[in-house]
Amino acid sequence: AIEDRLFWNTVDIDWKYSENPDYVHQSIDKDQYIQKKKQEILGNLRFVDGIYTSLEIYTTAGKHIGFINCYPFPRGCALSQSAAIGIIIPSQENRASGYGTEALSLYTEYLFGRNIEKIYLITQPSNIAMRRAACKCGFVPQHDLSGSAAVLHMVKKRT
């Protein structure tokens, strides 16, 4: 998984531009990146306040196709018991096949089971595949929290 992440962040970076048209590529030191990811995994740094904040997405055949991240809001802030999530499936060939919808559905259930009350998903309005997956999973568009028309916020509340 580390090698795939490295590839997606250094070689196959077209997905970053489709996610954010204003993206500015910054070079990554490959050895530092590998060391950072190993420390995250071995140090259990993907586990914050009882929540796994970064999970890899694999097909049932075992092919690594992407990842999903969660950013829990700090306790005591107005959005505590909420989280923002993002899902990345870099290769176009793995999109629009239900993988993102399934990963989003499973991860949403997982987060609600960890006492998260509200989940925010932020995407580009042009990211039709992500919008469709989010709608299938019960997310609804919400007013723009950033003040930018280039960002679409979707939200799902625990029922």
N, C-alpha and C positions, 0 to 999 in steps of 0.2 A: 504494500500500500504506500509506503514511503516513496518508493521509486516512481509510482504512478503520480503521486502528488508533485514530486519534483518535476517530472515531465510536463504535467499540466501547468506548472508555474514558471517554467523556463523555455519550453519548446512549443508546446501546443497551447498558445495563449489567446487564440482567436475568441474563445468563449468569454474572456474578460472584457473584450470590446463590445460583444453583443449584450453582456450584462450591464455595461456602463460605457456609453459612447464617449465619455470624457476621460476614460481610463488612460493613465500615463504609465507605460511600462518602466519598471525599475529592475535592474539586474539583481539577481540573487546569487549569493555565494553558495554553490551547491553543497560544499562540505558543511558550512554553517547550518544550512537548511536541514540536512540529514541529521545533524547532531541535535538541532532544536526539536525535530519531530520525534527522535528517539527519546529525548528527555521527557517530552510530553507523555509519551506512551509508558515508558518505564517508571516515571515519577508519578504516574496516575494524575497528571495535571489536566486531563480531559474530564475530570470529575470535580464539579464545583457545587457546593451546597447540596449534595445528594443527587446531582443531575449530571449525566454524561453529556458533555457539551459539544462533542465532535464524534460523529460516527461515520464509518465508511459504508458505501452502498455497493452491494454485490448482486449479480444476477443469481438465479437458482443454479446456474451452471458454474458459479464460482468466479465469474469475470468481474473485476473491480471497475465500476463505471462512474463513481463519483463519491460525494460526501455531503453530509448535512451538519450544519453547525447551529448552536444555540447560544444565545447571550442572555443569561438571566439578569434581570435588573437587581441592583443591590437591595438588601433588606433595609427597610426604613424609608425608602424613597417612595414617591407617589405611585410608582409603577411596580412596587414589590409584588411578588407572586405573579409576575408577568415575565415573558421572555420574548426576545426577537429571534427569529430563525431565518436561515438561508440555506438553500439547497443548490448544489452545483453538480451538473452532469455535463462535463466538458464536450464530449463527442456528439455531434449532430446525429450520428447513427444510433445512439442510445436514447435519444429524446423522442417524445411523442409515441412511446411504446408502453406507457403505464408505469415504468419504473419510478419516476418522480412522484407520481400520485400515490403509489404504494408506500414509498419511503416516507413521504409527508404524512400520510394517514397513520402509519405505525409510530412515527416519532411524536406526532401530536397526541396520540393515545398515551404514549409513554410519559410525556410531559404533564398531561392532566393527571396521571396517576401519581405524580410527584408533587401534587398540590399547586401546580401552576394554574392560575385562574384564567389568564388571557394570553394568547399568543399572537404576536405581530409578525407579519411577513412583509418584507419590503422588496419590491421588484420594479423593473422598468415597465412603463405602460406598454411598450412594444414587445415585451416578453410574453407572447400569447400562450405558449406552452405552460409557463409557470402560472399564469393567471387561470388557465383551465384546470390545472392540477389543484390549485388552491380552492377554486370554486367547488370542484368535485369533493373536496375534503371539508367543505362547510365554511370556508373563509369568505368573508364579504368585504368589498371595498369600503374603506373608511376615509374620512376627510384627510387631506394632505397635512401631515404633522411637521414636515420639514420646510414648508413654504416654497417647495420646488415642484413645478408641474412635471418635471422629468422623473418623479418618483411616485409609485403607487403603493399605498399602504393597504394591507388587507389584515383583517383580524378575525379571530375565532375565540369565543368564550367557552369555558367549560360549562356543561349543562348538568 
